[in-house]
Each structure stands twice: as structure tokens, then as C-alpha cells.
Amino acid sequence: MEASSLSKTGILLVLLLAILTNFALGQGYRGTRVGFYKSTCPRVESIVQSAVESAMVESAVQANPTIAPGLLRMFFHDCFINGCDASILIDGPTTEKSAGPNSLLRGFEVIDAAKSQLETTCPGVVSCADIVALAARDSVVLTGGHSWQVRLGRRDGLVSQASDTANLPAFNDPIGVQISKFADKGLNTQDLVTLVGGHTIGTAACSLFSYRLYNFNNTNGPDPDINPAFLPLLRALCPNGGDGSRRVALDTSSENSFGSSFYENLRNGRGVIESDAKLWSDQRTQRYVQGFLGQSGSRFNAEFGRAMVKMGNIEVKTGRQGEIRRVCTATN
């Protein structure tokens, strides 16, 4: 009798733990779910993937592989301003899209192409915000990263102001500022280090980091965080007073392949932009960088997917909030 009671107690404890775990996992994700369009637009994921893949093929043919990193950055920049609501897609002289931090983003035409196809297949159903989220995932997968399940059900925002982009993480933010900006969005330091790993694909303009090469903090010398062996290469690519628009890989020799080599470069003093380089020189973030070193990349890929799901649910609009835009570049 006593053994039977203990057995029942154990079962109840296991059930309670399962309930609490499911509850905890669901926090912050209310209103979005995997398979949201299962009955209303079952082909949504394949349609978006096809649009991304077609654009990447065309971009590769043109020897200008900017689509994948552009779509990934687009999602990041969108979520940090008014939540993940596609406010970054709205055209206009004073919208987020027109702001300096977003002026070099690429891939807007991919979102428009996917939306056009979806409006033909299932009109008025799929939000532009969900298309951006899916395209970001597909850009990672199509450059060699691992997939993850994207929670859908976002609705599109009605407000887009260039002035709001002042709160975006910047290329020269100190670590303390970076941590604070991420914390304001419910993201911790581990999320910060993981999400910045998205810089494993893509490039940066010389204008964003050349100050590190010649006269860092008015010292008439380079940023000491730059490996002396790496400095000549950066100076050759970005001569003092040269073309500020020239692009340089953020992850040396791997800008088109998604993986954990970005963190190896940070450890080796080969971080290109200042905010990235500081992830290794600051103890608050270095331990998370170390966690991605010496790995096959599987841990980073798993953590990146987790962090993207978390970021993708920042201040989302669901239910009757916002709208489902007919076109992504303007509100209805």
C-alpha cells in the first residue's frame, strides 16, 4: 500500500514537472505557434523558401552574394524596433527603411516576391512579418546553417519611424551598451553573443571600421584588439582616406558559409567591427564566445536557432493587433 502511494506521488510529480516545463517554454510566445497557417495557407514555408532560393541563385550568378546576410540582418533590425512587425519594410522618406542603419540592407525585393505569390495563393492571410521571419531562417539554411521551427502568427505593424532606429545596436557600441540594448528586448548576454554570430555571413563597409585601423580613439595608432598580423590585410582593403563603401568579410574567408568560425576569428583578434571584437576582450561576453570554440558548429547552430525563436517573439502583434498588409511596403 505504501509503495503504491509512493508510486502515485512520483507520477504526480512527473506530471506537475511536465506542466511547469511546458508553461515555462511557452512564456513570451503567446499568440505565435508552429504550423499557424497549416489550414489557411499550407504552402507558406515552401513559397518563401523558393523566393529566397531563387534570389540567392541570381545573386551568386552576379557574384554579389548579399541576399542571405541581408535577409538575416533585416529580421534583426525589424525585431529591435517596435517588435517583429515588418515595420522595416514600409516605404517613405521618414520610415525605418530610410534611416542610416538600414540604408545598406538587402533583400527587400525577396520579401515582395514572396508576398506577391502568397497573395495569389492565399490572399489576405500571411503577414509580411511572418515572411521576414521565415526568410531569415531560410537564408541561414541555404548558406549551410541548421534549420529551426519558426513560430508564426505575427501581424504587421502600422507605425514606422526613422527616428526609432537610434535604439538599434551599433557597430561601435561598448559591451555594456550592447548588453543593455539586448536586455531591453528581453534578451540576455548569451543571446547577444549567439545572435551576433549571424555575422558569420556577410560583409561590412570600410566606413564602419576604418577608424580602428589608423587613429583609434585619437591615438594615431590601431585598435589594440586587432591582431597585428591581421592589420596589414585590413589596411590594404581599406586604405586611409580610401573608398568607404568597399565591403570586407565579417568572418574572414567564410562570409558565404554559416558556421562557428566567426568566434575563432574573434579569439584570434580578427574581428572586423569594434562591437564584434569587444565580445572577446570583455569578460562578460568572452565566456560565451569560448563556449562556441573548438566545436563542429552543431552547438552554435542549435543555440542560434533557439535565440532566433526568442528574438522573433519580441513585442509581436497578434490577434486583432496590427493588420495583414496587402503589400509589404505600405499599410492598408
C-alpha positions as CSV (number, residue, x, y, z in Angstrom):
1,M,0.0,0.0,0.0
2,E,2.8,2.4,1.0
3,A,4.8,1.5,-2.2
4,S,1.7,2.2,-4.3
5,S,1.2,5.6,-2.7
6,L,4.8,6.5,-3.4
7,S,4.4,5.4,-6.9
8,K,1.4,7.6,-7.4
9,T,3.2,10.5,-5.8
10,G,6.1,10.1,-8.2
11,I,3.7,10.0,-11.2
12,L,2.0,13.2,-10.0
13,L,5.4,14.9,-9.5
14,V,6.4,14.0,-13.0
15,L,3.2,15.3,-14.5
16,L,3.5,18.5,-12.5
17,L,7.0,19.0,-13.7
18,A,5.9,18.4,-17.3
19,I,3.1,21.0,-16.9
20,L,5.5,23.6,-15.4
21,T,8.1,23.0,-18.1
22,N,5.6,23.5,-20.9
23,F,4.3,26.6,-19.2
24,A,7.8,28.0,-18.9
25,L,8.6,27.2,-22.6
26,G,5.5,29.0,-23.7
27,Q,6.3,32.2,-21.8
28,G,6.8,35.1,-24.2
29,Y,5.5,33.1,-27.2
30,R,1.8,33.6,-26.7
31,G,-0.1,34.1,-29.9
32,T,2.5,32.5,-32.2
33,R,2.9,28.9,-32.9
34,V,4.5,26.4,-35.3
35,G,2.0,25.4,-38.0
36,F,-0.1,28.6,-37.6
37,Y,-1.0,28.5,-41.4
38,K,-1.5,24.8,-41.6
39,S,-5.1,25.1,-42.7
40,T,-5.2,28.6,-44.1
41,C,-2.1,28.6,-46.2
42,P,-0.3,25.3,-46.0
43,R,2.4,26.1,-48.7
44,V,3.6,29.3,-47.0
45,E,7.0,27.9,-46.0
46,S,7.8,26.4,-49.4
47,I,6.7,29.6,-51.2
48,V,9.0,31.8,-49.1
49,Q,11.9,29.3,-49.3
50,S,11.5,29.3,-53.1
51,A,11.7,33.1,-53.3
52,V,14.8,33.2,-51.1
53,E,16.5,30.4,-53.1
54,S,15.8,32.0,-56.4
55,A,17.2,35.3,-55.3
56,M,20.3,33.7,-53.9
57,V,20.9,31.8,-57.1
58,E,20.6,35.1,-59.1
59,S,22.8,36.9,-56.6
60,A,25.5,34.2,-56.9
61,V,25.5,34.4,-60.7
62,Q,26.1,38.1,-60.3
63,A,29.0,37.4,-57.9
64,N,27.2,39.6,-55.3
65,P,26.0,37.2,-52.5
66,T,24.3,39.8,-50.4
67,I,20.8,38.4,-50.2
68,A,21.3,35.9,-47.3
69,P,23.0,38.2,-44.9
70,G,20.7,41.0,-45.9
71,L,17.6,39.0,-45.0
72,L,19.1,37.9,-41.7
73,R,20.0,41.5,-40.8
74,M,16.6,42.7,-41.9
75,F,14.9,40.4,-39.4
76,F,17.2,41.5,-36.6
77,H,16.7,45.2,-37.4
78,D,13.0,44.8,-37.6
79,C,12.6,43.0,-34.3
80,F,14.6,45.6,-32.4
81,I,12.3,48.4,-33.5
82,N,8.6,48.1,-32.4
83,G,9.0,44.3,-32.3
84,C,8.9,41.8,-35.2
85,D,6.1,43.5,-37.1
86,A,7.6,44.2,-40.6
87,S,7.7,48.0,-39.9
88,I,11.2,48.0,-41.6
89,L,9.5,47.2,-44.9
90,I,7.3,50.3,-45.2
91,D,8.4,52.9,-47.9
92,G,8.6,56.6,-47.1
93,P,11.1,59.4,-46.5
94,T,10.8,59.2,-42.7
95,T,10.3,55.4,-42.2
96,E,12.7,52.9,-40.7
97,K,13.8,51.7,-44.1
98,S,15.1,55.2,-44.9
99,A,17.2,55.5,-41.8
100,G,21.0,55.3,-41.9
101,P,21.4,52.0,-40.1
102,N,19.1,50.3,-42.6
103,S,20.4,52.0,-45.8
104,L,22.6,49.1,-46.7
105,L,20.2,46.3,-46.1
106,R,19.5,44.0,-49.0
107,G,16.7,41.6,-49.9
108,F,13.5,43.7,-49.8
109,E,12.6,42.5,-53.2
110,V,12.7,38.9,-52.0
111,I,10.0,39.7,-49.4
112,D,7.9,41.5,-52.0
113,A,8.2,38.5,-54.4
114,A,7.1,36.0,-51.7
115,K,4.3,38.3,-50.6
116,S,3.0,38.6,-54.2
117,Q,3.0,34.8,-54.6
118,L,1.3,34.3,-51.3
119,E,-1.4,36.9,-52.1
120,T,-2.2,34.9,-55.2
121,T,-2.2,31.6,-53.4
122,C,-3.9,32.6,-50.1
123,P,-4.9,36.3,-50.2
124,G,-5.1,38.3,-47.0
125,V,-3.7,35.5,-44.8
126,V,0.0,35.7,-44.4
127,S,1.6,38.7,-42.7
128,C,4.8,40.4,-44.0
129,A,6.2,40.0,-40.5
130,D,6.0,36.2,-40.8
131,I,7.5,36.3,-44.3
132,V,10.5,38.2,-42.9
133,A,10.9,35.6,-40.1
134,L,10.8,32.6,-42.5
135,A,13.2,34.3,-45.0
136,A,15.7,34.9,-42.2
137,R,15.6,31.2,-41.3
138,D,15.9,30.1,-44.9
139,S,18.9,32.4,-45.5
140,V,20.7,30.6,-42.7
141,V,19.8,27.1,-44.0
142,L,20.7,28.0,-47.6
143,T,24.2,29.1,-46.5
144,G,24.9,25.9,-44.6
145,G,23.3,26.5,-41.2
146,H,20.8,24.3,-39.4
147,S,17.1,24.8,-39.6
148,W,14.7,25.5,-36.8
149,Q,10.9,25.7,-36.4
150,V,9.6,29.2,-36.9
151,R,6.6,30.2,-34.8
152,L,4.1,32.1,-36.9
153,G,1.1,34.2,-36.3
154,R,2.6,37.7,-36.2
155,R,0.6,40.6,-37.6
156,D,2.0,43.7,-39.4
157,G,2.6,47.0,-37.6
158,L,1.1,50.3,-38.5
159,V,3.9,52.6,-37.4
160,S,7.4,53.0,-38.9
161,Q,9.6,56.0,-37.9
162,A,13.3,56.5,-38.9
163,S,13.9,58.2,-35.5
164,D,13.3,54.9,-33.7
165,T,16.3,53.3,-35.3
166,A,18.5,55.3,-32.9
167,N,18.0,52.4,-30.4
168,L,19.5,49.8,-32.7
169,P,22.7,48.1,-31.6
170,A,25.6,50.0,-33.3
171,F,28.9,49.0,-34.8
172,N,30.8,50.9,-32.1
173,D,28.7,50.2,-29.0
174,P,30.7,49.2,-25.9
175,I,29.8,45.8,-24.4
176,G,27.8,47.4,-21.6
177,V,25.6,49.3,-24.0
178,Q,25.1,46.2,-26.1
179,I,24.1,44.1,-23.1
180,S,21.7,46.9,-22.1
181,K,20.1,47.2,-25.5
182,F,19.5,43.4,-25.7
183,A,18.2,43.3,-22.1
184,D,15.6,45.9,-23.0
185,K,14.2,43.4,-25.5
186,G,14.2,40.5,-23.1
187,L,17.5,39.0,-24.4
188,N,20.3,38.1,-22.1
189,T,24.1,38.2,-22.7
190,Q,24.2,34.6,-24.1
191,D,21.5,35.6,-26.6
192,L,23.6,38.6,-27.5
193,V,26.8,36.6,-28.3
194,T,24.8,34.0,-30.1
195,L,22.8,36.3,-32.3
196,V,25.9,38.4,-33.2
197,G,27.2,35.1,-34.6
198,G,25.0,35.9,-37.6
199,H,27.9,38.0,-38.7
200,T,29.5,34.7,-39.9
201,I,27.9,35.6,-43.2
202,G,28.1,39.0,-44.9
203,T,30.3,42.0,-45.1
204,A,30.8,45.5,-43.6
205,A,31.7,48.7,-45.4
206,C,35.2,50.1,-44.7
207,S,33.5,53.3,-43.4
208,L,32.2,51.3,-40.4
209,F,35.5,50.3,-39.1
210,S,38.4,52.1,-40.8
211,Y,38.8,54.4,-37.8
212,R,40.1,51.3,-35.9
213,L,43.0,50.9,-38.3
214,Y,44.7,54.3,-38.2
215,N,43.7,56.6,-35.4
216,F,41.7,54.7,-32.8
217,N,40.5,56.9,-30.0
218,N,42.9,59.7,-31.2
219,T,45.9,57.5,-30.5
220,N,47.4,57.8,-34.0
221,G,47.5,54.0,-34.0
222,P,45.2,51.0,-34.5
223,D,42.8,49.4,-32.0
224,P,44.9,47.1,-29.8
225,D,42.2,44.4,-30.1
226,I,43.2,43.9,-33.8
227,N,45.8,41.2,-34.3
228,P,49.0,42.9,-35.7
229,A,49.2,40.1,-38.3
230,F,45.6,40.9,-39.5
231,L,46.1,44.7,-39.6
232,P,48.0,44.9,-42.9
233,L,45.3,43.0,-44.7
234,L,42.6,45.3,-43.3
235,R,44.6,48.4,-44.2
236,A,45.2,47.0,-47.8
237,L,41.4,46.5,-48.2
238,C,40.6,49.9,-46.6
239,P,43.4,52.4,-47.3
240,N,43.4,55.6,-45.1
241,G,41.1,58.0,-47.0
242,G,40.1,55.3,-49.4
243,D,36.7,54.2,-50.7
244,G,34.5,53.9,-47.6
245,S,31.9,51.8,-49.4
246,R,34.2,48.9,-50.1
247,R,33.0,45.7,-48.5
248,V,35.1,43.4,-46.2
249,A,34.1,40.0,-44.9
250,L,33.0,40.0,-41.3
251,D,34.1,36.3,-41.0
252,T,37.4,36.1,-42.8
253,S,37.3,33.6,-45.7
254,S,33.9,32.4,-44.7
255,E,31.4,35.2,-45.5
256,N,29.2,32.9,-47.6
257,S,29.1,29.9,-45.2
258,F,27.2,29.9,-42.0
259,G,29.2,28.4,-39.1
260,S,31.1,29.0,-35.9
261,S,34.4,30.2,-37.5
262,F,33.3,33.7,-36.6
263,Y,34.1,33.0,-33.0
264,E,37.5,31.6,-33.9
265,N,38.3,34.9,-35.6
266,L,37.2,36.9,-32.6
267,R,39.5,34.9,-30.3
268,N,42.4,35.4,-32.8
269,G,42.0,39.2,-32.9
270,R,40.4,39.1,-36.4
271,G,37.1,40.8,-35.5
272,V,36.4,43.4,-38.1
273,I,33.9,45.8,-36.5
274,E,34.5,47.1,-33.0
275,S,31.3,45.8,-31.3
276,D,32.2,42.3,-32.5
277,A,35.8,42.4,-31.4
278,K,34.8,43.5,-27.9
279,L,32.9,40.3,-27.4
280,W,36.3,38.6,-26.9
281,S,38.1,41.4,-24.9
282,D,35.3,41.8,-22.3
283,Q,34.9,39.1,-19.6
284,R,31.1,39.4,-19.6
285,T,30.9,38.0,-23.1
286,Q,34.2,36.2,-23.6
287,R,33.0,33.1,-21.7
288,Y,30.1,32.7,-24.2
289,V,32.4,33.1,-27.1
290,Q,34.6,30.4,-25.6
291,G,31.6,28.1,-25.5
292,F,31.5,28.1,-29.3
293,L,35.2,27.4,-29.8
294,G,36.6,24.0,-30.8
295,Q,33.1,22.9,-31.8
296,S,31.9,21.3,-35.0
297,G,29.4,24.1,-35.2
298,S,26.5,22.0,-34.1
299,R,26.2,23.7,-30.7
300,F,26.3,27.1,-32.3
301,N,23.7,26.2,-34.8
302,A,21.4,24.8,-32.1
303,E,21.9,27.9,-29.9
304,F,21.4,30.2,-32.9
305,G,18.0,28.7,-33.7
306,R,16.9,28.9,-30.1
307,A,18.0,32.6,-29.9
308,M,16.3,33.4,-33.2
309,V,13.0,31.9,-31.9
310,K,13.3,34.0,-28.8
311,M,14.2,37.2,-30.7
312,G,11.4,36.5,-33.2
313,N,8.8,36.9,-30.4
314,I,9.9,40.3,-29.3
315,E,6.8,42.5,-28.8
316,V,4.9,40.6,-31.5
317,K,1.5,41.8,-32.6
318,T,-1.1,39.0,-32.7
319,G,-4.9,38.5,-32.6
320,R,-6.5,41.8,-33.6
321,Q,-3.4,43.9,-33.2
322,G,-2.0,45.5,-36.3
323,E,-3.1,44.1,-39.7
324,I,-2.3,41.8,-42.5
325,R,-0.9,44.1,-45.3
326,R,-1.9,43.6,-48.9
327,V,1.6,44.7,-49.9
328,C,4.6,44.9,-47.6
329,T,5.8,48.3,-48.5
330,A,2.7,50.2,-47.2
331,T,0.0,49.9,-44.6
332,N,-3.5,49.1,-45.8
